[in-house]
Amino acid sequence: MTAEFMPVYLALFFGLSYSLKLLWISIFKQKSTDLQLPKGNMGWPLVGETLAFLKPHKSNSISNFIQEHCSRYGKVFKSHLFGTPTIVSCDLELNIFILQNEERNKVSSIGFGVHDILGKLSMMLISGELHKKLRSVAISFINVSKSSHEFLHYVEKLSVSLIGSWKEEKRILFFKEAKEFTLYLMLKNLLNMEPEDPLAVRIFEDFLTFMKGFVSLPLYIPGTAYAKAIKARTRISSTLMEVIKERKKIGAGQVNGDFLDEILTKECLNDEERVSVLLDLLLAGYETTSGLMALVVYFLAQAPFALQQLKEEHQTIRKRKKDGEALNWEDYKEMEFTSYVINEALRCGNLVKFVHRKAVKDVEFKGYLIPAGWQVLPIFSATHLDPTLHHNPFEFNPQRWTDPATSKKVTPFGGGLRHCPGTELGKLETAFFLHHFVHNFRWKAKEEDYPMSCPYMEFKGGLELELELVQKNKG
């Protein structure tokens, strides 16, 4: 939501809701008593506490909203967010319970206002047999990509090309560069589309607009980030549909050998479902992987000991590779400390702050009652930075991942049926990039530039890096 529209929102919400406030409060107080809900505050009618919940804050910190509510009401509390009564969970055990119980029909996926942005067939929203069908298609793409020498070679080739383009640069806006890198990587693998293709440029520009309104107050008012995001998604979907129709004219399975050729041969899918799968994969591969790359680079700039250990690991790999020999899956599996760095960046940086779920029926857990029909928000950042779960939780310390128990306390990509299927692929792309980046550059980030939760992850200044080319020893 842009600042210029804030007064309009406030006037609209408060003007319409003032006369209903006492009635609203009395209704929810009574329901709270009857159902033994967690303590909390329902906020204003209609808007509830959404504006305060969405207020930007450092993503490697707990927001004032969460901090204050946990201090006042405990780790589980009630609120009214995104237009519906909500249970907010900052409790690890309850979060895992919520993520794991969709398959037991206790909770379902939900996204108030997100339906219009993602589309009705998005894997983030659908359920049942349709979800299984589309997810299996996406997983097949990811599994093939991991074992594809051509794809792994292209990841490395694009990494080397991007890093090479920086050798004459003193400063770069890393986050935008990472976004271009990850989107063009996905476009190549999905649609055999090169970065210089005009369609690729158009899709990238629309994705920038799309993400700005991806998680925002769901009111379709012209000029807002939400309205712009819906229009951007429509344009992206139309572009993908154009590509599908053009490919059909040429003949599927005989032209490019990419993922689109493969899904065009699947008669179980219609074109609308194909567009949705492509859009979901583009979104996941673009946003989460670019955010992960940016977080890793940001935290390493402040952790010289971790950076040195990372360099040593990659130097060991380079020494046993022949000149010009490409990285492969076996090399990636040997990057143990690199995996610690990536996991720690996800824990500290909180790429995904929360997810939406909905109680299908009344759920009792740990003395709390979650009423059927209520929204449930597991807050990942709260558990990732919980001092009762992690020693010095605000410290970037990859060594903590030598303890296997750490992985059970961190849920950066959700869990259960909707655990992000591309997690490993995103980590691989980041590791391959780091292999060449740490070998070629030293870098510094501006002190005032840090990751922000808006609630999507963003960098205030685009993560501007000051680069210094590493002088390599001859002979």
C-alpha positions in Angstrom: 0.0 0.0 0.0 1.4 3.4 -1.0 1.7 6.2 1.5 -0.5 8.5 -0.5 -3.5 6.2 -0.2 -3.1 5.6 3.5 -5.3 8.6 4.5 -8.0 7.4 2.1 -8.0 3.9 3.7 -8.1 5.3 7.2 -11.0 7.6 6.4 -12.9 4.9 4.6 -12.4 2.2 7.3 -13.0 4.4 10.3 -15.8 6.4 8.8 -17.8 3.2 7.9 -17.0 1.3 11.0 -17.3 3.7 13.9 -21.1 3.1 14.4 -20.5 -0.7 14.5 -17.6 -0.8 16.9 -19.4 -1.4 20.2 -21.6 -4.1 18.6 -18.5 -5.8 17.1 -16.6 -5.8 20.3 -19.5 -7.2 22.3 -20.1 -10.0 19.8 -16.5 -11.2 19.8 -16.1 -10.8 23.6 -19.1 -13.1 24.0 -17.8 -15.6 21.4 -14.4 -15.5 23.1 -16.0 -16.4 26.4 -18.2 -19.2 25.0 -15.4 -20.8 22.9 -12.5 -20.3 25.3 -10.5 -18.6 22.6 -6.9 -17.4 23.3 -6.7 -13.8 24.6 -6.3 -11.0 22.1 -7.7 -7.9 20.5 -10.1 -7.9 17.5 -9.2 -4.3 16.6 -11.4 -2.1 14.5 -14.4 -3.5 12.7 -13.7 -4.6 9.1 -10.0 -3.7 9.1 -9.3 -5.3 12.5 -5.5 -5.1 13.2 -4.4 -5.7 9.6 -2.6 -2.3 9.1 -0.5 -2.8 12.3 0.2 -6.4 11.4 1.4 -5.4 7.9 3.6 -2.5 9.0 7.1 -3.0 7.5 9.9 -4.0 9.9 13.3 -5.6 9.7 12.9 -9.2 8.6 15.7 -10.4 10.9 13.8 -9.1 13.9 10.4 -9.7 15.5 7.9 -6.9 14.6 6.6 -4.6 17.3 3.1 -6.0 16.6 4.1 -9.6 17.3 6.4 -8.6 20.2 3.7 -6.6 22.0 0.9 -9.1 21.4 3.0 -12.0 22.6 4.0 -10.1 25.7 0.4 -9.2 26.5 -1.5 -12.3 25.4 1.1 -15.1 25.0 2.5 -16.9 22.0 -1.0 -17.8 20.7 -3.6 -15.0 20.5 -6.7 -13.9 18.6 -7.0 -11.0 16.2 -8.9 -9.9 13.1 -6.6 -9.9 10.0 -7.2 -9.7 6.3 -11.0 -9.3 6.8 -11.6 -12.4 9.1 -11.3 -13.5 12.7 -7.8 -15.0 13.2 -5.7 -17.1 15.5 -2.1 -16.1 15.4 0.5 -18.7 16.5 4.0 -17.9 17.5 4.3 -21.3 19.1 6.5 -23.9 17.3 4.5 -26.9 18.4 1.2 -25.4 17.3 2.7 -24.2 14.0 3.9 -27.7 13.1 0.5 -29.1 14.1 -1.2 -26.6 11.7 1.2 -27.3 8.8 0.9 -31.1 9.2 -2.8 -31.4 9.7 -4.2 -30.3 6.4 -4.1 -33.9 5.2 -6.1 -34.9 8.2 -8.8 -32.4 7.2 -8.4 -30.2 10.3 -7.1 -27.2 8.5 -7.1 -26.0 4.8 -5.1 -23.5 2.8 -6.6 -20.1 2.5 -5.6 -16.6 1.4 -8.1 -13.8 1.8 -7.7 -11.6 -1.3 -4.8 -13.8 -2.5 -7.2 -15.8 -4.7 -7.5 -12.9 -7.0 -3.7 -12.4 -7.2 -2.7 -16.1 -7.5 -5.7 -17.3 -9.5 -8.2 -20.0 -8.6 -5.9 -22.9 -9.7 -2.8 -21.9 -7.8 -1.3 -24.8 -5.9 -1.2 -22.5 -2.9 -5.0 -22.5 -2.8 -6.5 -25.6 -4.3 -6.8 -28.9 -2.4 -7.8 -32.5 -2.9 -7.2 -34.4 -6.1 -6.6 -31.3 -8.2 -3.9 -30.2 -5.8 -2.3 -33.6 -6.0 -2.4 -33.6 -9.8 -0.8 -30.2 -10.3 1.7 -30.7 -7.5 2.9 -34.0 -9.0 3.5 -32.1 -12.3 5.6 -29.5 -10.5 7.5 -32.1 -8.6 8.3 -34.0 -11.7 9.8 -30.8 -13.2 11.9 -30.2 -10.1 13.2 -33.8 -10.0 14.1 -33.8 -13.6 15.9 -30.4 -13.2 18.1 -31.7 -10.3 19.2 -34.6 -12.4 19.6 -32.7 -15.7 23.2 -32.0 -16.6 21.9 -29.4 -19.1 20.0 -27.5 -16.4 22.8 -27.6 -13.9 25.2 -26.5 -16.6 22.9 -23.6 -17.4 22.7 -22.5 -13.8 26.5 -22.4 -13.6 26.8 -20.7 -17.1 24.3 -18.0 -16.1 26.1 -17.5 -12.8 29.5 -17.0 -14.5 27.9 -14.7 -17.0 26.3 -12.5 -14.4 29.4 -12.4 -12.2 31.5 -11.6 -15.3 29.3 -8.6 -16.1 30.2 -7.1 -12.7 34.0 -7.1 -13.1 34.1 -3.5 -14.3 31.5 -2.4 -11.7 32.2 -0.8 -8.4 28.6 -1.0 -7.1 25.6 -3.1 -8.0 22.0 -3.3 -6.8 22.3 -7.0 -5.9 18.6 -7.8 -5.2 17.4 -6.7 -8.6 20.3 -8.5 -10.3 19.4 -11.7 -8.3 15.7 -11.4 -9.3 16.7 -11.1 -13.0 19.0 -14.1 -12.6 16.4 -16.4 -11.0 13.6 -15.4 -13.3 15.6 -15.8 -16.5 16.9 -19.2 -15.2 13.3 -20.4 -14.7 12.2 -19.0 -18.1 15.0 -20.9 -19.8 14.2 -24.1 -18.1 10.4 -23.8 -18.4 10.0 -22.1 -21.8 13.4 -22.2 -23.4 13.3 -18.4 -23.3 16.6 -16.4 -23.3 17.1 -13.3 -21.2 17.2 -11.0 -24.2 13.8 -12.2 -25.5 11.3 -9.2 -25.3 8.7 -11.6 -23.7 11.2 -12.4 -20.9 11.7 -8.7 -20.2 7.9 -8.1 -20.1 7.4 -11.0 -17.7 10.2 -9.7 -15.4 8.7 -6.2 -15.2 5.2 -7.6 -14.5 6.6 -9.9 -11.7 8.2 -6.8 -10.0 4.7 -5.2 -9.9 3.1 -8.5 -8.9 5.2 -9.0 -5.8 4.7 -5.5 -4.5 1.0 -6.3 -4.0 1.3 -10.0 -3.4 0.6 -9.7 0.4 -1.3 -6.4 1.0 -4.6 -5.2 2.2 -7.1 -7.0 -0.1 -9.1 -4.0 -1.4 -9.4 -3.5 -5.1 -9.0 0.2 -5.3 -7.3 1.7 -8.5 -3.8 2.7 -7.9 -3.1 0.4 -4.9 -0.4 -2.2 -4.8 -3.1 -4.9 -4.6 -5.0 -3.7 -7.7 -1.7 -3.4 -9.6 -0.7 -6.9 -8.6 -4.0 -8.4 -9.9 -3.5 -6.7 -13.2 0.1 -7.8 -13.4 -0.9 -11.4 -12.8 -3.5 -11.2 -15.5 -0.8 -9.9 -17.9 1.6 -12.7 -17.0 -1.1 -15.3 -17.4 -2.0 -13.9 -20.8 1.6 -13.9 -21.9 2.0 -17.6 -20.8 -1.2 -18.5 -22.7 0.1 -16.8 -25.8 3.3 -18.9 -25.5 1.3 -22.1 -25.1 -0.9 -21.4 -28.1 2.1 -20.5 -30.3 3.9 -23.7 -29.2 0.9 -25.8 -30.1 0.9 -24.4 -33.6 4.6 -25.4 -34.0 4.1 -28.8 -32.5 4.7 -29.9 -28.9 7.5 -32.3 -28.0 9.5 -31.7 -31.2 10.9 -28.2 -30.7 12.6 -27.2 -27.5 12.7 -30.1 -25.1 11.8 -27.8 -22.2 9.1 -28.2 -19.5 6.4 -26.7 -21.6 6.9 -29.3 -24.3 6.5 -31.9 -21.6 3.3 -30.6 -20.0 1.7 -30.1 -23.5 1.9 -33.9 -23.9 0.0 -34.4 -20.6 -3.7 -34.8 -21.7 -4.8 -34.7 -18.1 -4.1 -30.9 -18.1 -6.0 -28.2 -19.8 -4.4 -24.9 -20.9 -5.7 -23.0 -17.9 -4.1 -25.6 -15.6 -0.8 -25.5 -17.6 -0.7 -21.7 -17.2 -1.3 -22.0 -13.5 1.5 -24.6 -13.0 3.9 -22.4 -15.0 3.0 -19.3 -13.0 3.4 -21.2 -9.7 6.9 -22.4 -10.7 7.9 -19.0 -12.0 6.8 -17.4 -8.8 8.5 -19.9 -6.6 11.7 -20.0 -8.6 11.9 -16.2 -9.0 10.9 -14.8 -5.6 12.2 -17.3 -3.0 15.5 -18.1 -4.7 16.4 -14.4 -5.4 15.4 -13.6 -1.8 17.6 -16.4 -0.5 20.6 -15.3 -2.6 20.2 -11.7 -1.3 19.9 -12.8 2.3 23.0 -15.1 2.1 25.1 -12.3 0.5 23.8 -9.8 3.1 24.7 -11.9 6.2 28.0 -13.1 4.8 29.1 -9.4 4.4 28.8 -9.2 8.2 30.3 -12.6 9.1 34.0 -12.7 8.0 34.7 -16.0 9.8 31.8 -17.7 8.1 32.8 -16.2 4.7 36.3 -17.5 5.1 35.1 -21.0 5.9 32.8 -20.9 2.9 35.6 -19.9 0.6 37.8 -22.7 1.9 35.1 -25.2 1.2 34.7 -24.0 -2.4 38.4 -23.8 -2.9 38.7 -27.5 -2.0 36.1 -28.3 -4.6 37.8 -26.1 -7.3 41.2 -27.8 -6.7 39.9 -31.3 -7.5 38.0 -30.1 -10.6 39.7 -30.0 -14.0 40.0 -26.7 -15.7 36.6 -25.8 -17.2 34.9 -28.8 -15.7 31.3 -28.0 -14.7 29.8 -28.4 -11.3 27.4 -31.3 -10.8 24.9 -32.7 -8.3 27.7 -34.6 -6.4 29.6 -31.4 -6.0 26.5 -29.7 -4.5 26.0 -32.5 -2.0 29.6 -32.0 -0.8 28.9 -28.3 0.0 28.1 -29.0 3.7 29.1 -25.7 5.2 27.4 -23.9 2.3 24.2 -25.6 3.3 24.7 -24.4 6.9 25.1 -20.8 5.6 22.0 -21.1 3.4 19.9 -22.5 6.2 21.0 -19.9 8.7 20.2 -17.1 6.3 16.7 -18.5 6.0 16.3 -18.7 9.7 17.7 -15.2 10.4 16.2 -13.4 7.4 12.7 -14.9 7.3 12.0 -15.0 3.6 8.5 -16.1 4.4 7.0 -14.5 7.5 3.8 -16.5 7.7 1.2 -18.6 5.8 -2.6 -18.6 5.7 -4.5 -21.6 7.0 -8.2 -22.1 7.9 -9.7 -24.4 10.5 -12.1 -26.8 8.8 -13.6 -27.8 12.1 -13.1 -26.9 15.7 -9.6 -27.8 16.8 -8.4 -28.1 20.4 -4.7 -28.0 21.0 -2.5 -27.1 24.0 -5.5 -25.8 25.8 -6.6 -23.5 23.0 -9.7 -23.8 20.9 -9.5 -22.8 17.2 -13.1 -22.4 16.0 -14.1 -23.8 12.6 -14.0 -21.2 9.9 -11.4 -19.1 11.6 -8.2 -18.2 9.9 -4.9 -19.4 11.4 -1.6 -17.7 10.9 1.6 -19.7 11.9 4.3 -17.0 12.2 7.6 -18.5 11.2 9.7 -15.5 12.1 8.6 -15.6 15.7 9.8 -19.2 16.1 13.0 -18.7 14.1 14.0 -15.8 16.5 12.7 -17.4 19.7 15.4 -17.3 22.4 13.8 -20.4 24.1 14.5 -22.3 20.9 17.8 -20.9 19.6 20.9 -19.7 21.5 21.5 -16.0 20.6 18.8 -16.2 18.0 19.6 -12.8 16.4 23.2 -13.9 15.7 24.1 -15.2 12.2 25.8 -18.5 13.1 25.9 -21.2 10.5 27.7 -23.6 13.0 24.4 -24.0 14.9 23.3 -26.3 12.0 25.9 -28.9 13.0 23.3 -29.9 15.6 20.6 -31.9 13.7 17.9 -30.7 16.2 18.1 -27.2 14.7 16.4 -28.3 11.5 13.3 -29.4 13.5 12.9 -25.8 14.9 13.1 -24.0 11.5 10.3 -24.0 8.9 11.3 -21.4 6.2 9.3 -23.2 3.5 6.3 -24.3 5.4 5.5 -28.0 5.9 3.0 -30.8 5.2 1.2 -31.1 1.9 2.3 -27.5 1.0 5.9 -27.7 1.8 7.6 -25.8 -1.1 8.7 -28.6 -3.5 11.4 -26.5 -5.0 13.4 -25.9 -1.8 16.3 -28.0 -2.8 16.5 -26.6 -6.3 16.6 -23.0 -4.9 19.4 -24.0 -2.5 21.4 -25.6 -5.3 21.1 -22.5 -7.5 22.3 -20.4 -4.6 25.2 -22.7 -3.9 26.4 -22.7 -7.5 26.2 -18.9 -7.6 28.2 -18.6 -4.4 30.9 -21.0 -5.7 31.9 -18.4 -8.3 30.9 -15.2 -6.4 33.2 -15.8 -3.4 36.0 -16.8 -5.7 35.8 -13.5 -7.7 34.7 -10.8 -5.2 34.9 -9.2 -1.8 31.9 -7.1 -1.0 30.4 -4.7 1.5 26.7 -3.8 2.0 25.5 -0.4 3.2 24.9 -0.3 6.9 21.5 1.3 6.4 20.4 -1.3 3.9 18.8 -4.3 5.5 16.1 -6.9 4.8 12.6 -5.7 5.4 9.4 -7.7 5.9 6.7 -5.8 4.0 5.5 -8.6 4.7 7.2 -10.0 1.6 10.9 -9.8 2.0 12.5 -6.7 0.5 15.6 -4.6 0.8 15.2 -0.9 1.7 17.9 0.2 -0.8 17.9 -2.8 -3.1 20.9 -4.3 -1.3 23.6 -2.1 -2.9 27.0 -3.8 -2.8 30.4 -2.2 -3.0 32.5 -4.7 -5.0 36.2 -5.4 -5.0 37.6 -7.8 -7.6 39.8 -10.5 -6.0 43.3 -10.6 -7.5 44.2 -14.2 -8.3 47.6 -15.6 -7.8 49.4 -16.5 -11.0 50.9 -19.9 -11.4 
